[in-house]
Amino acid sequence: MEEHEILNNEYFKVNRFLLKLTGLWPYQKRHVKLIIRILYICAIHSMMIPQVIRTVEEWGKDFEIVLENIVGFIYLQCVLAKYIITFTAEPQLVFLYKKMAFDWTRYIEAEEQLSLQRAASNGQLMTIIYSVYVNFAGVGFATLPGTLPTILNIIAPLNESRPTKVLCFYAEYFIDQEEYYYQLLFQTFIGVMSTVFINATVDTLYVICAHHSDGLFNIVSVLWLYRYRFQKAFNKSQERYQVKSRNLVAAKNLDEEIHEYVLTAINIHNESIEFINLIQSTYTLYFFIQMSLTIISLSLATVVAMMNLHDIINLIRIFFIWCGIILNLAYISIAGQQIIDTSLQIFDSAYFCGWYNHPLKTQRLLKFIMLRCSRQCQITAGPMLVINLESCSNILKSSLSYCTFMIAVS
């Protein structure tokens, strides 16, 4: 399959652009990918190293700065892990891209295309919303600490002016930060937006893969108005009984056609499960690291926010971090929940397709698919945690519990 055929669908243009922007598009020239990846890694470390130095300097002196910098360090480590895992998993991702492109050329009937289009449209909408939000949040986080004091000095002045030359995180550059403020602001802005682009690229890539698997499941059991493959089999079985008494040869031919419809549906279902297994093997380490660090960073960010209730500027800055963590967690959890829901609904379609009117050999096939559909398909973070809304809720509860404990101890 040629490069121009991969993710060249109108629904995936944003994802393809982000992959090229971050050096994760596998068909870029090797030296171009290498240069882009080095620049992104350097941009992340250009924030991380000064942050670590400042944390060491403030250790035992200012607990608030230390705690906030730990949150920032965890975030940067999570982004770095996402980035490295994604480009090291390039062979698996290429297979995913090719599989998605092949499915669009393989399933060409109207209902099949409608199923893929609706799933891809939902994925595109989620991609655009998430990309716009994280870019807005990144710009706000990087610039508000310097611009908000200027605005407040105008609309709500104090006896003394608020400091306006403030960076978005505590760092030590061993130079005068006020004198070189704009140079440092530009450097931190580049670093923050680098992490934003990586998050937008990796997270939305997972979501479009998840929605594509939903589209494959919906070909078997369309969620909206159609019960396409199984409904066709049901219609054929009704027709079979009408002609059986008049023409045994025609009835036998219909039996074979019904069996073929159901067999095709089962094959598509098996391919959908294989596609999800490939997503699982590609993303399991990524999700394990992200979920582990999310619990810690969310707890610490909540503590820092409560410590800054008196400081509106710091509180708004921390609010961006806090919302970003929660929305990122919800974003990937919703996609995981959709995989579970669509995989389980195939059982209902198989059961209510009039299986009792099917030929006996077809009924045996339906028993197997119903048995398989009773066990949900899912994406997990390591061996324990399932990516779904229930896990999202449990992580939020755990984080708030840890936050309460830390406040009580401090």
C-alpha positions as CSV (number, residue, x, y, z in Angstrom):
1,M,0.0,0.0,0.0
2,E,1.4,3.4,-1.1
3,E,2.1,6.3,1.4
4,H,-0.5,8.5,-0.2
5,E,-3.2,5.9,0.7
6,I,-2.4,5.9,4.4
7,L,-4.6,8.1,6.6
8,N,-5.4,10.1,3.5
9,N,-9.1,10.1,4.2
10,E,-10.6,13.5,4.9
11,Y,-11.5,12.4,8.4
12,F,-7.8,11.8,9.3
13,K,-6.2,14.9,7.9
14,V,-5.7,16.5,11.3
15,N,-4.1,13.4,12.7
16,R,-1.8,13.1,9.7
17,F,-0.7,16.7,10.0
18,L,0.0,16.3,13.7
19,L,2.0,13.1,13.1
20,K,4.2,15.0,10.5
21,L,4.5,18.0,12.9
22,T,5.9,15.9,15.7
23,G,8.1,13.6,13.5
24,L,5.9,10.5,14.2
25,W,4.8,10.1,10.6
26,P,6.5,6.9,9.5
27,Y,6.9,7.9,5.9
28,Q,8.8,11.0,6.5
29,K,12.5,11.0,5.5
30,R,14.6,9.4,8.1
31,H,16.8,12.4,8.7
32,V,13.8,14.7,8.9
33,K,12.2,12.5,11.6
34,L,15.5,12.3,13.5
35,I,15.9,16.1,13.5
36,I,12.3,16.8,14.6
37,R,12.5,14.2,17.4
38,I,15.8,15.6,18.7
39,L,14.3,19.1,18.7
40,Y,11.2,18.0,20.7
41,I,13.3,16.0,23.2
42,C,15.6,19.0,23.7
43,A,12.7,21.3,24.1
44,I,11.3,19.1,26.9
45,H,14.7,18.9,28.6
46,S,15.2,22.7,28.3
47,M,12.3,23.0,30.8
48,M,13.0,19.9,32.9
49,I,16.6,20.6,33.8
50,P,16.1,24.2,35.1
51,Q,13.1,22.9,37.0
52,V,15.0,20.1,38.7
53,I,17.8,22.6,39.6
54,R,15.3,25.0,41.2
55,T,13.6,22.1,43.0
56,V,17.0,21.0,44.6
57,E,17.7,24.6,45.6
58,E,14.2,25.0,47.3
59,W,14.3,21.6,49.0
60,G,13.6,22.1,52.7
61,K,12.9,25.8,52.1
62,D,9.7,26.3,50.1
63,F,7.4,23.3,50.2
64,E,5.0,24.8,47.7
65,I,7.6,25.4,45.0
66,V,9.0,21.9,45.5
67,L,5.5,20.3,45.2
68,E,4.6,22.2,42.1
69,N,7.9,21.4,40.4
70,I,7.4,17.7,41.2
71,V,4.0,17.9,39.4
72,G,5.7,19.6,36.4
73,F,8.5,17.0,36.4
74,I,6.0,14.1,36.4
75,Y,4.1,15.8,33.5
76,L,7.2,16.2,31.5
77,Q,8.3,12.6,32.2
78,C,4.8,11.4,31.1
79,V,5.0,13.3,27.8
80,L,8.5,12.1,27.2
81,A,7.5,8.5,27.8
82,K,4.5,9.0,25.4
83,Y,6.8,10.3,22.7
84,I,9.5,7.7,23.0
85,I,7.0,4.8,23.2
86,T,5.2,6.0,20.1
87,F,8.2,6.3,17.8
88,T,9.6,3.0,19.1
89,A,6.3,1.4,18.3
90,E,6.4,2.6,14.7
91,P,6.2,-0.8,13.0
92,Q,3.0,-1.7,14.9
93,L,1.5,1.7,14.2
94,V,2.3,1.4,10.5
95,F,0.4,-1.9,10.5
96,L,-2.6,-0.1,12.2
97,Y,-2.5,2.6,9.6
98,K,-2.5,0.1,6.7
99,K,-5.3,-1.9,8.3
100,M,-7.5,1.2,8.6
101,A,-6.8,2.2,5.0
102,F,-7.4,-1.3,3.7
103,D,-10.8,-1.4,5.6
104,W,-11.9,1.7,3.8
105,T,-11.3,0.1,0.4
106,R,-12.6,-3.3,1.4
107,Y,-16.0,-2.4,2.9
108,I,-17.6,-0.5,0.0
109,E,-21.3,-1.2,0.4
110,A,-23.4,1.8,1.4
111,E,-24.2,0.6,5.0
112,E,-20.6,-0.4,5.6
113,Q,-19.3,2.9,4.4
114,L,-21.9,4.7,6.5
115,S,-20.7,2.8,9.6
116,L,-17.0,3.6,9.0
117,Q,-17.8,7.3,8.1
118,R,-19.9,7.8,11.3
119,A,-17.2,6.3,13.5
120,A,-14.4,8.3,11.7
121,S,-16.5,11.5,11.9
122,N,-16.9,11.0,15.7
123,G,-13.1,10.4,15.9
124,Q,-12.5,13.6,13.9
125,L,-14.7,15.6,16.1
126,M,-13.0,14.3,19.2
127,T,-9.6,15.1,17.6
128,I,-10.5,18.7,16.8
129,I,-12.1,19.4,20.2
130,Y,-9.2,17.9,22.1
131,S,-6.5,19.6,19.9
132,V,-8.1,23.0,20.2
133,Y,-8.4,22.6,24.0
134,V,-4.9,21.5,24.6
135,N,-3.5,24.2,22.4
136,F,-5.6,26.9,24.1
137,A,-4.6,25.5,27.5
138,G,-0.9,25.4,26.6
139,V,-0.9,29.0,25.3
140,G,-2.8,30.1,28.5
141,F,-0.5,28.3,30.8
142,A,2.6,29.7,29.2
143,T,1.5,33.3,28.9
144,L,-1.1,34.0,31.7
145,P,1.5,34.4,34.6
146,G,3.0,37.3,32.7
147,T,-0.2,38.9,31.1
148,L,-2.7,38.4,33.9
149,P,-0.8,40.6,36.5
150,T,-0.7,43.4,33.9
151,I,-4.5,43.1,33.4
152,L,-5.2,43.0,37.1
153,N,-2.9,46.0,37.7
154,I,-5.3,48.0,35.4
155,I,-8.7,46.7,36.6
156,A,-7.9,46.0,40.3
157,P,-4.8,47.9,41.3
158,L,-3.1,47.3,44.6
159,N,-0.9,49.7,46.6
160,E,2.0,48.2,44.7
161,S,2.1,46.8,41.2
162,R,2.0,43.0,40.8
163,P,5.1,41.4,39.3
164,T,4.6,41.0,35.5
165,K,7.8,39.3,34.5
166,V,6.8,35.8,35.7
167,L,7.4,32.5,34.0
168,C,4.9,29.7,34.0
169,F,7.0,27.5,36.3
170,Y,9.7,27.8,38.9
171,A,13.2,27.3,37.3
172,E,16.8,28.2,37.8
173,Y,18.7,29.4,34.7
174,F,21.6,31.1,36.5
175,I,20.8,34.4,34.8
176,D,18.8,37.5,35.7
177,Q,15.2,36.4,34.8
178,E,13.8,39.9,34.7
179,E,16.5,41.1,32.3
180,Y,16.2,38.2,30.0
181,Y,12.5,37.6,30.6
182,Y,11.3,37.7,27.0
183,Q,14.0,35.3,25.8
184,L,13.1,32.9,28.6
185,L,9.4,33.4,28.0
186,F,9.9,32.4,24.3
187,Q,12.0,29.4,25.4
188,T,9.3,28.2,27.9
189,F,6.6,28.8,25.4
190,I,8.3,26.6,22.8
191,G,8.8,23.9,25.5
192,V,5.2,24.0,26.7
193,M,3.8,23.9,23.1
194,S,6.1,21.0,22.3
195,T,4.5,19.0,25.0
196,V,1.0,20.1,23.9
197,F,1.7,18.9,20.3
198,I,2.9,15.5,21.5
199,N,-0.1,15.1,23.7
200,A,-2.5,16.1,20.9
201,T,-0.8,13.7,18.4
202,V,-0.5,10.6,20.6
203,D,-3.8,10.8,22.3
204,T,-5.9,11.6,19.2
205,L,-4.1,8.8,17.3
206,Y,-5.3,6.3,19.9
207,V,-8.8,7.7,19.8
208,I,-9.2,7.4,16.0
209,C,-8.0,3.8,16.2
210,A,-10.6,3.2,18.9
211,H,-13.3,4.8,16.8
212,H,-12.2,2.7,13.7
213,S,-12.7,-0.5,15.8
214,D,-16.2,0.8,16.7
215,G,-16.9,1.2,13.0
216,L,-15.9,-2.4,12.3
217,F,-18.1,-3.6,15.1
218,N,-20.9,-1.5,13.8
219,I,-20.6,-3.2,10.4
220,V,-21.6,-6.3,12.2
221,S,-24.2,-4.7,14.4
222,V,-24.9,-1.1,13.5
223,L,-25.8,0.9,16.5
224,W,-28.1,3.5,15.0
225,L,-30.7,2.3,12.5
226,Y,-29.3,-0.8,10.9
227,R,-28.7,-4.4,11.9
228,Y,-26.8,-4.9,8.6
229,R,-25.1,-8.3,8.4
230,F,-27.4,-10.0,10.9
231,Q,-30.5,-8.2,9.7
232,K,-29.7,-9.4,6.1
233,A,-29.5,-12.9,7.4
234,F,-32.8,-12.5,9.2
235,N,-34.5,-11.2,6.1
236,K,-33.2,-14.1,4.1
237,S,-34.4,-16.5,6.7
238,Q,-37.9,-15.1,6.5
239,E,-37.8,-15.4,2.7
240,R,-36.5,-18.9,3.1
241,Y,-39.7,-20.1,4.9
242,Q,-41.9,-18.4,2.3
243,V,-40.3,-20.3,-0.6
244,K,-39.5,-23.6,1.1
245,S,-42.9,-25.1,0.6
246,R,-42.8,-24.2,-3.1
247,N,-39.2,-24.7,-4.2
248,L,-36.8,-26.8,-2.2
249,V,-33.9,-25.9,-4.4
250,A,-34.5,-22.2,-3.9
251,A,-34.8,-22.8,-0.1
252,K,-31.5,-24.6,-0.1
253,N,-29.8,-21.8,-1.9
254,L,-31.2,-19.3,0.6
255,D,-29.8,-21.5,3.4
256,E,-26.4,-21.2,1.9
257,E,-26.8,-17.4,1.4
258,I,-27.9,-16.9,5.0
259,H,-24.9,-19.0,6.2
260,E,-22.6,-16.9,4.1
261,Y,-23.9,-13.6,5.5
262,V,-23.5,-14.8,9.1
263,L,-20.0,-16.3,8.3
264,T,-19.0,-12.9,6.8
265,A,-20.2,-11.1,9.9
266,I,-18.2,-13.5,12.1
267,N,-15.1,-12.9,10.1
268,I,-15.5,-9.1,10.4
269,H,-16.0,-9.6,14.1
270,N,-12.8,-11.6,14.4
271,E,-10.9,-9.0,12.4
272,S,-12.2,-6.3,14.8
273,I,-11.0,-8.2,17.8
274,E,-7.6,-8.6,16.2
275,F,-7.5,-4.9,15.5
276,I,-8.2,-4.1,19.2
277,N,-5.6,-6.6,20.3
278,L,-3.1,-4.7,18.1
279,I,-4.1,-1.4,19.7
280,Q,-3.7,-3.1,23.1
281,S,-0.2,-4.4,22.4
282,T,0.8,-1.0,21.1
283,Y,-0.6,1.2,23.9
284,T,-0.5,-1.0,27.0
285,L,2.9,0.3,28.3
286,Y,1.9,3.9,27.4
287,F,-1.3,3.7,29.3
288,F,0.3,2.0,32.3
289,I,2.8,4.8,32.7
290,Q,0.3,7.5,32.1
291,M,-2.3,6.1,34.5
292,S,0.3,5.6,37.3
293,L,1.6,9.1,36.9
294,T,-1.9,10.6,36.6
295,I,-2.8,9.5,40.1
296,I,0.3,11.0,41.6
297,S,0.2,14.3,39.6
298,L,-3.5,14.8,40.1
299,S,-3.2,14.4,43.9
300,L,-0.2,16.8,44.1
301,A,-1.9,19.4,41.7
302,T,-5.0,19.4,44.0
303,V,-2.8,20.0,47.0
304,V,-0.9,22.9,45.3
305,A,-4.2,24.4,44.2
306,M,-5.5,24.4,47.7
307,M,-2.3,26.0,48.9
308,N,-2.8,28.8,46.4
309,L,-6.4,29.7,47.2
310,H,-5.2,33.2,48.3
311,D,-3.2,33.8,45.1
312,I,-5.5,34.2,42.1
313,I,-2.7,34.2,39.5
314,N,-1.1,31.0,40.7
315,L,-4.6,29.4,41.3
316,I,-5.5,30.0,37.6
317,R,-2.2,28.6,36.4
318,I,-2.7,25.5,38.5
319,F,-6.3,25.3,37.4
320,F,-5.1,24.8,33.8
321,I,-2.9,21.9,34.9
322,W,-5.6,20.3,37.0
323,C,-8.2,20.6,34.2
324,G,-5.7,19.3,31.7
325,I,-5.0,16.2,33.7
326,I,-8.7,15.4,34.3
327,L,-9.7,16.0,30.7
328,N,-6.9,13.9,29.3
329,L,-7.9,11.1,31.6
330,A,-11.6,11.4,30.6
331,Y,-10.7,11.7,26.9
332,I,-8.9,8.3,26.7
333,S,-11.4,6.7,29.1
334,I,-14.4,7.6,26.9
335,A,-12.7,6.0,23.8
336,G,-12.0,2.9,25.9
337,Q,-15.6,2.8,27.1
338,Q,-16.9,3.0,23.5
339,I,-14.9,-0.1,22.6
340,I,-16.5,-2.0,25.4
341,D,-20.0,-0.9,24.7
342,T,-19.9,-1.6,20.9
343,S,-18.3,-5.0,21.4
344,L,-21.0,-6.0,23.9
345,Q,-23.9,-4.8,21.7
346,I,-23.1,-7.4,19.1
347,F,-24.5,-10.0,21.4
348,D,-27.9,-8.3,21.3
349,S,-27.8,-8.1,17.5
350,A,-26.9,-11.8,17.2
351,Y,-29.6,-12.8,19.6
352,F,-32.4,-10.7,18.1
353,C,-31.6,-11.5,14.5
354,G,-34.1,-14.4,14.4
355,W,-31.5,-17.1,14.9
356,Y,-34.2,-19.7,15.6
357,N,-35.3,-19.4,11.9
358,H,-31.8,-19.9,10.6
359,P,-30.5,-23.3,9.3
360,L,-29.0,-25.5,12.0
361,K,-25.4,-25.1,10.8
362,T,-25.9,-21.3,11.0
363,Q,-27.3,-21.5,14.5
364,R,-24.2,-23.3,15.6
365,L,-22.1,-20.4,14.3
366,L,-24.3,-17.9,16.1
367,K,-23.8,-19.8,19.4
368,F,-20.0,-19.2,19.1
369,I,-20.3,-15.5,18.3
370,M,-22.7,-14.9,21.2
371,L,-20.4,-16.8,23.5
372,R,-17.5,-14.7,22.4
373,C,-19.5,-11.4,22.7
374,S,-20.4,-12.2,26.3
375,R,-16.8,-11.3,27.0
376,Q,-16.1,-7.6,26.4
377,C,-13.3,-6.3,24.3
378,Q,-11.2,-3.8,26.2
379,I,-8.0,-1.8,26.4
380,T,-6.0,-2.2,29.5
381,A,-3.2,-0.2,31.2
382,G,-0.9,-3.1,32.1
383,P,-2.4,-6.2,33.5
384,M,-4.8,-4.7,36.0
385,L,-6.4,-1.4,35.0
386,V,-9.1,-1.3,32.3
387,I,-9.4,1.9,30.2
388,N,-13.0,2.9,30.8
389,L,-15.2,5.4,32.7
390,E,-15.3,3.3,35.8
391,S,-11.5,3.3,36.1
392,C,-11.5,7.1,35.4
393,S,-13.9,7.6,38.3
394,N,-11.8,5.3,40.6
395,I,-8.6,7.2,39.7
396,L,-10.3,10.5,40.6
397,K,-11.5,9.1,43.9
398,S,-8.1,7.7,44.7
399,S,-6.4,11.0,43.8
400,L,-8.7,13.0,46.0
401,S,-8.2,10.5,48.9
402,Y,-4.4,10.9,48.6
403,C,-4.9,14.6,48.4
404,T,-6.9,14.6,51.7
405,F,-4.3,12.5,53.3
406,M,-1.5,14.8,52.2
407,I,-3.3,17.9,53.5
408,A,-3.9,16.2,56.8
409,V,-0.3,15.3,57.1
410,S,1.0,18.7,56.1
